[in-house]
Amino acid sequence: TGITGLFTHSAPRSTLLYLYSSTLEKLQTLPESSVYRQSAEALTRHRMSIIERVKPAGLAEWQTRVAQTVDAHPEAFRKIPITTQSGEKEYNVVWKPSAQEGVKTAPEWDDEAPGKPMMEGPRSEEDQIQQLGRMARDPVEEHRVIPRIEPEPSLTAEQVQEIEGEVGSGLIEEVIQVAEGELELVHKMAEAKVWEDLEEKPAEGQWTYFERDTHTGTTQAS
C-alpha cells in the first residue's frame, strides 16, 4: 500500500460489507433517540451503498454458485437483501461474526486464531474473563466445522480507486481500519449502556468550566 505496516487487503469489498452490516445491526441496540446512533447509521448506510454499487465482474454468477452452501448454513452466513436503483432485488453474502473467527483459524497460524495479542501484566476482572474465554476456545474444531465457499470475485484496481474516491478517507485498507474501529466502538457503547444515567452522580458544578471574571473582582473583562 505504500504505508508502513498496512498491507494490501485481499478481499476489501466483502470485508467492508461484513463490517458495515455488523455495525448497523449493533446500532439497533442503542435507543432510537440517540444522536450518535442516528448519525452513525446515516454515515454507515451511505458508505455501504457505495460498496454495494461497485460490483466485481462475475458477482452474480458467484452468488449463484455459493447459494446452496449459504442457504444450508444460516449459522455461518447472512444474506442481506438490497434493492438496486433499477428496482431489482439483490443480496450481499457476509460471514457471521462467529464464523468469521473460525474461518481465520488455519494451519499457517498453528491452529491459533489471529487477533490482538493478549497483554502481559496485571489485568482487570473484565480482561481476565475475556482471556479465559479465548483460552477455552477450540480453534481446531472451529476451523473444521466452518463451511467453505470460494472467495467473492476481486475488484479491479479501477474499482478500488472509485471506492476510495467516493468514500474520501484514504486507501481502502485505511477505510477498513476505520470501519473496524467504528464497530468496536459501537460494541463498547452498547456494553456500557452509555445512554443510562451515571451510577455516581456528578457533584453540583462539576461540569461548570472556569470562566473569566467569575472568581475575582479585580480582573476586568476585555
CYANA upper distance limits for C-alpha pairs under 8 A (distance plus 0.5 A):
  1 THR  CA      6 LEU  CA      7.00
  1 THR  CA      7 PHE  CA      6.50
  1 THR  CA      8 THR  CA      6.10
  1 THR  CA    171 LEU  CA      8.40
  2 GLY  CA      6 LEU  CA      8.34
  3 ILE  CA      7 PHE  CA      8.31
  6 LEU  CA    173 GLU  CA      7.76
  7 PHE  CA    173 GLU  CA      8.11
  8 THR  CA    173 GLU  CA      7.25
  9 HIS  CA    173 GLU  CA      6.77
 10 SER  CA    154 SER  CA      8.42
 11 ALA  CA     15 THR  CA      6.68
 11 ALA  CA    151 PRO  CA      8.47
 11 ALA  CA    152 GLU  CA      8.10
 11 ALA  CA    154 SER  CA      7.29
 12 PRO  CA     16 LEU  CA      6.53
 12 PRO  CA    172 ILE  CA      7.56
 12 PRO  CA    173 GLU  CA      7.82
 12 PRO  CA    176 ILE  CA      7.89
 13 ARG  CA     17 LEU  CA      6.74
 13 ARG  CA     51 ILE  CA      7.04
 13 ARG  CA    155 LEU  CA      8.09
 14 SER  CA     18 TYR  CA      6.64
 14 SER  CA     93 VAL  CA      8.35
 14 SER  CA     94 VAL  CA      7.16
 14 SER  CA    152 GLU  CA      7.62
 15 THR  CA     19 LEU  CA      6.71
 15 THR  CA    176 ILE  CA      8.07
 16 LEU  CA     20 TYR  CA      6.42
 16 LEU  CA     48 MET  CA      8.16
 16 LEU  CA     51 ILE  CA      8.09
 16 LEU  CA    176 ILE  CA      6.76
 16 LEU  CA    179 ALA  CA      7.76
 17 LEU  CA     21 SER  CA      6.42
 17 LEU  CA     48 MET  CA      7.07
 17 LEU  CA     51 ILE  CA      7.74
 17 LEU  CA     52 GLU  CA      8.41
 17 LEU  CA     92 ASN  CA      8.26
 17 LEU  CA     94 VAL  CA      7.34
 18 TYR  CA     22 SER  CA      6.52
 18 TYR  CA     94 VAL  CA      5.83
 18 TYR  CA     95 TRP  CA      7.11
 18 TYR  CA     96 LYS  CA      8.39
 19 LEU  CA     23 THR  CA      6.60
 19 LEU  CA    179 ALA  CA      6.77
 19 LEU  CA    180 GLU  CA      7.11
 19 LEU  CA    183 LEU  CA      7.35
 20 TYR  CA     24 LEU  CA      6.70
 20 TYR  CA     44 THR  CA      6.66
 20 TYR  CA     45 ARG  CA      8.18
 20 TYR  CA     48 MET  CA      6.82
 20 TYR  CA    179 ALA  CA      7.46
 20 TYR  CA    183 LEU  CA      8.33
 21 SER  CA     25 GLU  CA      6.65
 22 SER  CA     26 LYS  CA      6.66
 22 SER  CA    183 LEU  CA      7.71
 23 THR  CA     27 LEU  CA      6.57
 23 THR  CA     44 THR  CA      8.27
 23 THR  CA    182 GLU  CA      7.88
 23 THR  CA    183 LEU  CA      5.61
 23 THR  CA    186 VAL  CA      7.51
 24 LEU  CA     28 GLN  CA      7.20
 24 LEU  CA     41 GLU  CA      6.80
 24 LEU  CA     44 THR  CA      7.70
 24 LEU  CA     45 ARG  CA      8.40
 25 GLU  CA     29 THR  CA      8.29
 26 LYS  CA     30 LEU  CA      8.29
 26 LYS  CA    186 VAL  CA      7.22
 26 LYS  CA    187 HIS  CA      7.45
 26 LYS  CA    190 ALA  CA      8.32
 27 LEU  CA     37 ARG  CA      6.57
 27 LEU  CA     41 GLU  CA      7.80
 27 LEU  CA    186 VAL  CA      7.16
 28 GLN  CA     32 GLU  CA      8.28
 29 THR  CA    190 ALA  CA      7.22
 30 LEU  CA     34 SER  CA      7.37
 30 LEU  CA     37 ARG  CA      7.10
 30 LEU  CA    190 ALA  CA      7.07
 30 LEU  CA    195 TRP  CA      8.45
 31 PRO  CA     37 ARG  CA      8.05
 31 PRO  CA    195 TRP  CA      8.23
 32 GLU  CA     37 ARG  CA      7.48
 32 GLU  CA     38 GLN  CA      7.80
 33 SER  CA     37 ARG  CA      8.30
 33 SER  CA     38 GLN  CA      8.15
 34 SER  CA     38 GLN  CA      6.85
 34 SER  CA    195 TRP  CA      8.28
 35 VAL  CA     39 SER  CA      6.66
 36 TYR  CA     40 ALA  CA      6.36
 37 ARG  CA     41 GLU  CA      6.37
 38 GLN  CA     42 ALA  CA      6.76
 39 SER  CA     43 LEU  CA      6.73
 40 ALA  CA     44 THR  CA      6.41
 41 GLU  CA     45 ARG  CA      6.41
 42 ALA  CA     46 HIS  CA      6.66
 43 LEU  CA     47 ARG  CA      6.77
 44 THR  CA     48 MET  CA      6.47
 45 ARG  CA     49 SER  CA      6.56
 46 HIS  CA     50 ILE  CA      7.09
 47 ARG  CA     51 ILE  CA      7.04
 47 ARG  CA    167 VAL  CA      7.01
 48 MET  CA     52 GLU  CA      6.67
 49 SER  CA     53 ARG  CA      6.65
 50 ILE  CA     54 VAL  CA      7.19
 50 ILE  CA    163 ILE  CA      7.25
 50 ILE  CA    166 GLU  CA      7.71
 50 ILE  CA    167 VAL  CA      8.02
 51 ILE  CA     55 LYS  CA      8.32
 51 ILE  CA    163 ILE  CA      7.28
 54 VAL  CA    159 GLN  CA      7.14
 54 VAL  CA    163 ILE  CA      7.88
 55 LYS  CA     59 LEU  CA      7.17
 55 LYS  CA    155 LEU  CA      7.85
 56 PRO  CA    153 PRO  CA      6.45
 56 PRO  CA    154 SER  CA      6.54
 56 PRO  CA    155 LEU  CA      5.48
 56 PRO  CA    156 THR  CA      7.69
 56 PRO  CA    159 GLN  CA      8.42
 57 ALA  CA    153 PRO  CA      7.34
 57 ALA  CA    154 SER  CA      8.45
 57 ALA  CA    155 LEU  CA      8.25
 58 GLY  CA     62 TRP  CA      6.62
 58 GLY  CA    153 PRO  CA      7.03
 59 LEU  CA     63 GLN  CA      6.72
 59 LEU  CA    152 GLU  CA      7.51
 59 LEU  CA    153 PRO  CA      6.70
 60 ALA  CA     64 THR  CA      6.84
 61 GLU  CA     65 ARG  CA      6.82
 62 TRP  CA     66 VAL  CA      6.80
 62 TRP  CA    152 GLU  CA      7.29
 62 TRP  CA    153 PRO  CA      7.85
 63 GLN  CA     67 ALA  CA      6.24
 63 GLN  CA     93 VAL  CA      8.27
 64 THR  CA     68 GLN  CA      8.43
 66 VAL  CA     70 VAL  CA      6.63
 66 VAL  CA    149 ILE  CA      6.83
 66 VAL  CA    150 GLU  CA      8.03
 67 ALA  CA     71 ASP  CA      6.50
 68 GLN  CA     72 ALA  CA      6.62
 69 THR  CA     73 HIS  CA      6.78
 69 THR  CA    147 PRO  CA      8.09
 69 THR  CA    149 ILE  CA      7.83
 70 VAL  CA     74 PRO  CA      7.12
 70 VAL  CA     76 ALA  CA      8.27
 70 VAL  CA     77 PHE  CA      6.34
 70 VAL  CA     78 ARG  CA      8.18
 70 VAL  CA     93 VAL  CA      8.41
 71 ASP  CA     77 PHE  CA      8.47
 73 HIS  CA     77 PHE  CA      6.87
 73 HIS  CA    147 PRO  CA      8.01
 74 PRO  CA     78 ARG  CA      6.96
 75 GLU  CA     96 LYS  CA      7.80
 75 GLU  CA     99 ALA  CA      8.29
 76 ALA  CA     95 TRP  CA      6.48
 76 ALA  CA     96 LYS  CA      5.84
 76 ALA  CA     98 SER  CA      7.75
 76 ALA  CA     99 ALA  CA      5.58
 76 ALA  CA    100 GLN  CA      8.46
 76 ALA  CA    146 ILE  CA      7.67
 76 ALA  CA    147 PRO  CA      8.00
 77 PHE  CA     93 VAL  CA      7.32
 77 PHE  CA     94 VAL  CA      6.29
 77 PHE  CA     95 TRP  CA      5.13
 77 PHE  CA     96 LYS  CA      5.84
 77 PHE  CA     99 ALA  CA      8.14
 78 ARG  CA     93 VAL  CA      6.41
 78 ARG  CA     94 VAL  CA      5.91
 78 ARG  CA     95 TRP  CA      6.71
 78 ARG  CA     96 LYS  CA      6.80
 79 LYS  CA     91 TYR  CA      6.56
 79 LYS  CA     92 ASN  CA      6.09
 79 LYS  CA     93 VAL  CA      5.33
 79 LYS  CA     94 VAL  CA      7.09
 80 ILE  CA     91 TYR  CA      5.62
 80 ILE  CA     92 ASN  CA      5.51
 80 ILE  CA     93 VAL  CA      7.00
 80 ILE  CA     94 VAL  CA      8.26
 81 PRO  CA     89 LYS  CA      7.59
 81 PRO  CA     90 GLU  CA      6.32
 81 PRO  CA     91 TYR  CA      4.63
 81 PRO  CA     92 ASN  CA      7.02
 82 ILE  CA     89 LYS  CA      6.56
 82 ILE  CA     90 GLU  CA      5.76
 82 ILE  CA     91 TYR  CA      5.81
 82 ILE  CA     92 ASN  CA      8.01
 83 THR  CA     87 GLY  CA      6.16
 83 THR  CA     88 GLU  CA      6.16
 83 THR  CA     89 LYS  CA      5.39
 83 THR  CA     90 GLU  CA      6.64
 84 THR  CA     88 GLU  CA      5.83
 84 THR  CA     89 LYS  CA      7.09
 84 THR  CA     90 GLU  CA      7.68
 95 TRP  CA     99 ALA  CA      6.67
 95 TRP  CA    100 GLN  CA      6.13
 96 LYS  CA    100 GLN  CA      6.49
 97 PRO  CA    101 GLU  CA      6.89
 98 SER  CA    102 GLY  CA      6.89
 99 ALA  CA    103 VAL  CA      6.50
 99 ALA  CA    146 ILE  CA      6.85
100 GLN  CA    104 LYS  CA      7.00
101 GLU  CA    105 THR  CA      7.46
101 GLU  CA    113 ALA  CA      7.48
102 GLY  CA    113 ALA  CA      7.90
102 GLY  CA    139 PRO  CA      7.34
102 GLY  CA    142 GLU  CA      5.47
102 GLY  CA    143 HIS  CA      5.59
102 GLY  CA    146 ILE  CA      6.99
103 VAL  CA    142 GLU  CA      8.06
103 VAL  CA    143 HIS  CA      6.12
103 VAL  CA    146 ILE  CA      6.79
104 LYS  CA    113 ALA  CA      6.53
104 LYS  CA    114 PRO  CA      7.39
104 LYS  CA    143 HIS  CA      8.14
105 THR  CA    109 TRP  CA      7.12
105 THR  CA    111 ASP  CA      6.17
105 THR  CA    112 GLU  CA      6.42
105 THR  CA    113 ALA  CA      4.98
105 THR  CA    114 PRO  CA      7.49
105 THR  CA    139 PRO  CA      6.78
105 THR  CA    140 VAL  CA      7.99
105 THR  CA    142 GLU  CA      8.11
105 THR  CA    143 HIS  CA      6.12
106 ALA  CA    110 ASP  CA      7.44
106 ALA  CA    111 ASP  CA      6.21
106 ALA  CA    112 GLU  CA      8.00
106 ALA  CA    113 ALA  CA      7.95
106 ALA  CA    143 HIS  CA      7.30
107 PRO  CA    111 ASP  CA      6.11
109 TRP  CA    113 ALA  CA      7.22
109 TRP  CA    114 PRO  CA      7.49
111 ASP  CA    139 PRO  CA      6.32
111 ASP  CA    140 VAL  CA      6.25
112 GLU  CA    139 PRO  CA      6.74
113 ALA  CA    139 PRO  CA      7.14
118 MET  CA    131 GLN  CA      7.98
123 ARG  CA    127 ASP  CA      6.26
123 ARG  CA    128 GLN  CA      6.78
124 SER  CA    128 GLN  CA      6.82
125 GLU  CA    129 ILE  CA      6.82
126 GLU  CA    130 GLN  CA      6.87
127 ASP  CA    131 GLN  CA      6.62
128 GLN  CA    132 LEU  CA      6.69
129 ILE  CA    133 GLY  CA      6.78
130 GLN  CA    134 ARG  CA      6.85
131 GLN  CA    135 MET  CA      6.68
132 LEU  CA    136 ALA  CA      6.54
133 GLY  CA    137 ARG  CA      7.09
138 ASP  CA    142 GLU  CA      6.74
139 PRO  CA    143 HIS  CA      6.51
140 VAL  CA    144 ARG  CA      6.76
141 GLU  CA    145 VAL  CA      6.76
142 GLU  CA    146 ILE  CA      6.83
155 LEU  CA    159 GLN  CA      6.35
155 LEU  CA    160 VAL  CA      6.88
156 THR  CA    160 VAL  CA      6.85
157 ALA  CA    161 GLN  CA      6.74
158 GLU  CA    162 GLU  CA      6.67
159 GLN  CA    163 ILE  CA      6.83
160 VAL  CA    164 GLU  CA      6.72
160 VAL  CA    172 ILE  CA      7.53
161 GLN  CA    165 GLY  CA      6.53
162 GLU  CA    166 GLU  CA      6.79
163 ILE  CA    167 VAL  CA      6.52
163 ILE  CA    172 ILE  CA      7.95
164 GLU  CA    168 GLY  CA      6.24
164 GLU  CA    169 SER  CA      7.32
164 GLU  CA    170 GLY  CA      6.76
164 GLU  CA    171 LEU  CA      6.45
164 GLU  CA    172 ILE  CA      6.29
169 SER  CA    174 GLU  CA      7.68
169 SER  CA    175 VAL  CA      6.61
170 GLY  CA    174 GLU  CA      6.54
170 GLY  CA    175 VAL  CA      7.24
171 LEU  CA    175 VAL  CA      6.91
172 ILE  CA    176 ILE  CA      6.76
173 GLU  CA    177 GLN  CA      6.90
174 GLU  CA    178 VAL  CA      6.81
175 VAL  CA    179 ALA  CA      6.70
176 ILE  CA    180 GLU  CA      6.64
177 GLN  CA    181 GLY  CA      6.80
178 VAL  CA    182 GLU  CA      6.69
179 ALA  CA    183 LEU  CA      6.73
180 GLU  CA    184 GLU  CA      6.76
181 GLY  CA    185 LEU  CA      6.59
182 GLU  CA    186 VAL  CA      6.77
183 LEU  CA    187 HIS  CA      6.84
184 GLU  CA    188 LYS  CA      6.79
185 LEU  CA    189 MET  CA      6.66
186 VAL  CA    190 ALA  CA      6.56
187 HIS  CA    191 GLU  CA      6.63
188 LYS  CA    192 ALA  CA      6.60
189 MET  CA    193 LYS  CA      6.35
189 MET  CA    194 VAL  CA      6.23
190 ALA  CA    194 VAL  CA      7.58
202 PRO  CA    206 GLN  CA      6.72
202 PRO  CA    207 TRP  CA      8.46
210 PHE  CA    214 THR  CA      8.34
212 ARG  CA    221 ALA  CA      7.95
213 ASP  CA    217 GLY  CA      7.16
213 ASP  CA    219 THR  CA      6.54
213 ASP  CA    220 GLN  CA      7.45
213 ASP  CA    221 ALA  CA      7.14
